[in-house]
Amino acid sequence: MADFSRPGSLYGAVDLGARKQALESQARREAAGPQAASSASIVDVTEETFTTDVIDRSMTVPVVLDLWSPRAPGSAQLSPVLEKVVGDLGGKAVLAKVNVDASPQIAQALRVQAVPTVLAIFQGQAVTGFQQVLPEQEVRRWLDELMGAVEQFYQANPGARPPGAEDEGQEMPAGPPVDPDLMAAEQAIDRGDFDAAIEAYQRLLARSPGDEDAKMGLAGVNLIKRTSLADPADVQRRAQDASDVEAQLLAADFEMLSGAVDEAFARVIAVVKRTSGDERDQARRHLLGLFEALPAEDPSLAKARRALASALF
């Protein structure tokens, strides 16, 4: 049975948390309306459409993510089965197909090791999946378990059920109010105003210092802002020089955005090990900032914190 209590994060595919806020979940549910179930249940997804076609849709219906490759014989066997079984649900789930050869950053962000890989995405989170080619009967059983888990989630959280998902005329409980600073941050990100988004997150954290979503959002926006001002080719060239601390830290930023979290952490920790004084402190503070971009339970954090402690002491 799929477990929604501690889902895996999709931070690598959606700006490391900057757009993975409670606001997004609520706003998408409110905007979806009863027409959501009637939209196309099979879509081809690219890096440019991932947020809209996968993350946004998963706020109202489960999305079955088919990561495939034309070079993988297993994909040719599994994809038609997925299209059939998801199509039989009549819009209660969406099949999102990703050609990993054409969209490698999605595969990197999700840490896909082999294709075909199937992931179920719900409420912006990867909740269950499998990597092998399964017969139709097994795929149907897996999908039935997924839909059962979704229904259990809605029974436990009735306010999260999207409008139109129940009988007409049945009153839906109102969702929690949206924090105005969270709203302001989301709107600023949508229009590309990173400074305004940073200010909004900082206001929210001044009021609620323990808000993990705001911490992740702020770290994610800072990361995006830094990389938006850098030339990737120039950073790659400069990063060949291990003594260029600024280039090493920017290279780690780009690795984080691509989903190569462990590689980014290892790069900065290596800088900490071979530097001293102000440069070492700069690298240490940069790494702590990258830590903020991940959920507290991310397994990469514990490993990196141990490695940082070893490098410092």
C-alpha positions in Angstrom: 0.0 0.0 0.0 1.3 3.5 -0.8 2.2 5.5 2.2 1.5 9.3 2.3 2.8 9.9 5.7 6.5 10.4 4.7 6.5 10.9 1.0 9.7 11.4 -1.0 10.4 15.0 -2.1 10.5 16.2 -5.7 12.6 19.1 -4.8 15.1 18.5 -7.5 12.5 18.8 -10.2 10.6 21.8 -8.9 13.2 24.4 -7.9 14.2 22.6 -4.7 11.1 23.6 -2.8 10.7 27.2 -3.9 7.4 26.2 -5.6 6.6 23.3 -3.2 4.6 25.4 -0.8 1.2 24.8 0.8 -0.1 27.7 -1.2 0.4 25.9 -4.4 -1.5 22.9 -3.2 -4.5 24.9 -2.1 -4.5 27.3 -5.1 -4.4 24.4 -7.6 -7.2 22.6 -5.8 -9.4 25.7 -5.8 -8.6 26.5 -9.5 -9.0 22.9 -10.8 -12.8 22.8 -10.5 -15.0 19.9 -11.7 -13.5 20.0 -15.2 -10.2 18.6 -13.9 -11.2 15.0 -14.3 -12.3 15.5 -17.9 -8.9 16.7 -19.1 -6.6 14.4 -21.0 -5.5 11.5 -18.9 -2.3 10.8 -20.9 0.3 13.6 -21.5 3.8 13.8 -22.8 6.0 15.8 -20.4 9.2 17.8 -21.0 11.4 19.7 -18.6 9.5 22.9 -19.5 6.0 21.4 -18.8 6.9 19.2 -15.7 5.6 21.6 -13.1 2.3 22.2 -14.9 1.6 18.6 -16.2 2.9 16.7 -13.2 3.2 18.8 -10.0 0.1 21.0 -10.6 -2.1 18.1 -11.7 -1.0 15.9 -8.8 -2.7 18.4 -6.4 -6.1 17.1 -7.6 -5.5 13.6 -9.0 -2.7 11.1 -8.7 -0.2 11.2 -11.6 1.5 8.1 -12.8 4.9 9.1 -14.1 6.2 6.8 -16.9 10.0 7.5 -17.3 10.9 5.7 -20.5 13.5 5.6 -23.2 13.2 4.5 -26.9 16.5 2.6 -26.3 14.9 0.4 -23.6 13.0 -2.6 -24.7 11.2 -2.7 -21.4 9.7 0.6 -22.1 8.1 -0.6 -25.3 6.5 -3.4 -23.3 5.3 -1.4 -20.2 4.2 1.9 -21.7 1.1 0.5 -23.6 0.0 -1.4 -20.5 0.2 1.9 -18.4 -1.8 3.7 -21.1 -4.5 1.1 -21.0 -4.9 0.7 -17.2 -4.7 4.4 -16.5 -7.1 5.2 -19.4 -9.5 2.7 -17.9 -9.8 5.0 -14.8 -11.7 7.6 -16.8 -9.7 10.6 -15.7 -9.3 9.6 -12.0 -5.6 9.5 -12.6 -3.2 11.0 -15.2 -0.4 9.2 -17.0 2.6 11.5 -17.6 5.2 10.1 -20.0 8.8 11.4 -19.8 11.4 10.5 -22.5 14.5 10.5 -20.3 16.7 10.8 -23.4 15.0 14.1 -24.3 14.5 15.3 -20.7 17.6 14.1 -18.8 17.3 16.7 -16.0 14.0 15.2 -14.9 15.6 11.8 -14.5 18.5 13.3 -12.7 16.3 15.2 -10.3 14.3 12.1 -9.5 17.5 10.0 -9.2 16.3 7.5 -11.7 18.8 4.6 -12.0 17.2 2.6 -14.8 14.3 2.7 -17.3 11.5 2.0 -17.4 10.8 3.5 -14.0 7.2 4.3 -12.8 6.5 6.7 -10.0 3.2 7.8 -8.5 3.0 11.5 -7.8 0.3 12.9 -5.5 0.1 16.3 -3.8 3.5 17.1 -5.3 5.2 14.1 -3.8 6.5 10.8 -5.1 4.6 8.2 -3.0 5.2 4.8 -4.5 6.6 3.2 -7.7 8.5 0.4 -9.4 11.3 -0.2 -11.9 10.7 -3.5 -13.5 8.4 -4.5 -16.3 5.2 -5.9 -14.8 2.4 -7.8 -16.5 -0.9 -6.0 -16.8 -2.5 -7.8 -13.8 0.3 -6.6 -11.5 0.1 -3.1 -12.8 -3.6 -3.0 -12.2 -3.1 -4.3 -8.7 -0.4 -1.6 -8.0 -2.7 1.1 -9.4 -5.7 -0.2 -7.3 -3.5 0.1 -4.2 -2.5 3.6 -5.2 -6.1 4.7 -5.7 -7.1 3.1 -2.4 -4.4 5.0 -0.7 -5.6 8.3 -2.3 -9.1 7.6 -1.1 -7.8 6.9 2.4 -5.9 10.2 2.3 -9.1 12.1 1.3 -11.1 10.4 4.0 -8.5 11.4 6.6 -8.2 14.9 5.1 -11.6 15.8 3.7 -10.7 19.5 3.2 -8.1 18.4 0.6 -10.6 16.7 -1.7 -10.9 18.8 -4.9 -14.2 20.4 -5.8 -16.3 18.2 -8.0 -14.8 15.0 -6.7 -17.8 14.2 -4.6 -21.6 14.3 -5.3 -22.9 17.7 -6.4 -24.5 19.7 -3.6 -22.3 18.2 -0.9 -20.7 21.1 1.0 -16.9 20.9 1.0 -15.0 22.1 4.1 -13.0 25.3 3.6 -9.3 25.1 3.4 -7.0 27.0 5.7 -6.4 30.7 4.9 -3.4 31.5 2.7 -0.6 33.4 4.5 -0.2 36.8 2.7 3.6 36.6 2.6 3.4 33.1 1.2 1.0 34.4 -1.5 3.4 37.3 -2.2 6.4 35.0 -2.5 4.5 32.7 -5.0 3.4 35.6 -7.1 6.9 37.1 -7.1 8.4 33.8 -8.3 5.8 33.6 -11.0 6.9 36.9 -12.4 10.6 36.2 -11.9 11.1 38.8 -9.2 13.4 36.9 -6.9 14.3 39.8 -4.7 10.6 40.3 -3.8 10.1 36.6 -3.2 13.2 36.6 -0.9 11.7 39.6 1.1 8.3 37.8 1.4 9.9 34.6 2.7 12.0 36.6 5.2 8.9 38.4 6.5 7.2 35.0 7.0 10.2 33.6 8.8 10.4 36.6 11.0 6.9 35.7 12.2 7.3 31.9 12.1 11.0 31.0 12.4 10.3 27.3 12.3 8.3 27.2 9.1 10.2 24.6 7.1 8.4 25.4 3.8 9.4 29.0 4.1 13.0 28.0 4.8 13.1 25.7 1.8 11.4 28.4 -0.3 13.9 31.1 0.7 16.9 28.8 0.1 15.5 27.7 -3.2 14.9 31.2 -4.4 18.4 32.3 -3.3 19.9 29.3 -5.2 17.9 30.2 -8.4 18.9 33.8 -8.2 22.6 33.0 -7.8 22.6 30.6 -10.8 20.5 33.0 -12.9 23.3 35.6 -12.7 26.0 33.1 -13.7 27.1 31.7 -17.1 27.1 27.9 -16.8 29.9 27.5 -19.4 32.1 30.0 -17.6 31.4 28.3 -14.2 32.3 24.9 -15.7 35.5 26.3 -17.1 36.5 28.0 -13.9 35.6 25.0 -11.7 38.5 23.1 -13.3 40.6 25.2 -10.9 40.2 23.8 -7.4 41.5 27.0 -5.9 38.7 29.1 -7.4 36.3 29.0 -4.4 33.6 31.1 -6.0 33.5 28.9 -9.0 33.3 25.7 -6.9 30.4 27.1 -4.9 28.5 28.1 -8.1 29.2 24.7 -9.6 27.7 23.2 -6.5 24.6 25.4 -7.0 24.2 24.2 -10.5 24.5 20.6 -9.3 21.8 21.1 -6.7 19.4 22.5 -9.4 20.1 19.5 -11.6 19.2 17.2 -8.7 22.8 16.0 -8.1 22.5 16.8 -4.4 25.2 14.4 -3.0 27.7 15.7 -5.6 27.0 19.3 -4.7 27.5 18.6 -1.0 30.7 16.6 -1.7 32.1 19.5 -3.8 31.6 22.1 -1.1 32.9 19.8 1.7 36.0 19.3 -0.4 36.4 23.1 -0.5 36.1 23.2 3.3 38.8 20.6 3.7 41.4 22.3 1.5 40.8 25.9 2.6 41.2 27.9 5.8 40.2 31.3 7.3 37.6 33.4 5.5 37.4 31.0 2.5 36.7 28.0 4.7 34.0 30.0 6.5 32.5 31.1 3.2 32.3 27.5 2.0 30.8 26.3 5.3 28.1 29.0 5.3 27.3 28.2 1.7 26.9 24.6 2.5 24.6 25.3 5.4 22.5 27.4 3.0 22.2 24.5 0.6 21.1 22.3 3.5 18.1 24.6 4.0 16.9 23.8 0.5 16.1 20.2 1.5 13.4 18.8 3.7 14.8 18.0 7.2 14.3 14.3 6.7 16.2 14.0 3.5 18.8 11.2 3.9 21.5 13.2 2.1 21.5 15.8 4.9 22.6 13.4 7.7 25.5 12.1 5.6 26.6 15.5 4.5 26.4 16.9 8.1 28.7 14.1 9.3 31.1 14.8 6.5 31.1 18.5 7.3 31.8 17.9 10.9 34.7 15.6 10.0 36.1 18.2 7.6 35.9 20.9 10.3 37.2 18.9 13.2 
